[in-house]
Amino acid sequence: MTATFFSLLHHLAAFTLVAALAAEHLLFSRRIAPELMEKLRRVDAVYGLSAGVLLVAGLARVFYFEKSAAYYFGNPWFLLKFGLFILVGLLSVYPTVAFIRWKRNPQVSEAQARWIPRILRAQLLLVPIILFCAILMAKGFR
């Protein structure tokens, strides 16, 4: 039953992460109103929380509930999936820092207006690749 719970938690966190990322992309604008900035910060917090839960639940599944850590870390599709997940997390740093700084200075700089949408789109484009890697990993491809 515990394995089932962690599987559910892992999947719910993944869906929440994608929904929050899509919401960030839809909310962001070059001329964003201050009340939307606050909403964007809250959505970004949900994004970060879901990423943390996804990581913890996923690693718990790897080390305690599913096949074995050796199976996963010996599978190139898992390694690629995990690496892409880390990349998505690293990409999220720039928008998150910008959203936090807006609390003190609620203005979108030219650099932020140019880079934040690109970063959000890159993250959204990586999600289907991560899912494809998960499918290949689950099917035992090497």
Helices and strands as residue ranges (DSSP letters): H 2-27, H 34-60, I 61-65, H 69-73, H 76-91, H 93-101, H 110-138
